[in-house]
Amino acid sequence: DDDMHEPSYRVAARFFVSGLPIALVDGAKLTVTALTVMQIGHAASSATPLAAATLGVLTFNVAGNMILTAPLSAMDTIAPQNFGAGNAVGVGLTALRAVIPAPAFL
């Protein structure tokens, strides 16, 4: 009952702290890709390898990451509903239905 009267700045701080690891991981993933493309551009003698690397990264991000993570992102809306309803079997089935077909898109 005391959580209902918690100041909004404390709630915002908790949300920020709980989301920080996700933001750091996503930032690191983007940084690795950017550093790889920059290194290729720096080492290449012409623009062709840089263009090829950029198109490869774009293709992977669209065809690989997005299609692979779509079933897992859909699970984010269904699994909490099952969890809130106390349906542990539903949570497991939702996870299986998202994880098993995801590699099929690769």
Secondary structure, DSSP 8 states (H G I E B T S, - for coil): -GGGGS-HHHHHHHHHHHHHHHHHHHHHHHHHHHHHHHHHHHH-SSHHHHHHHHHHHHHIIIIIIIHHHHHHHHHHHHHHHHHHTT-HHHHHHHHHHHHTTGGGG-
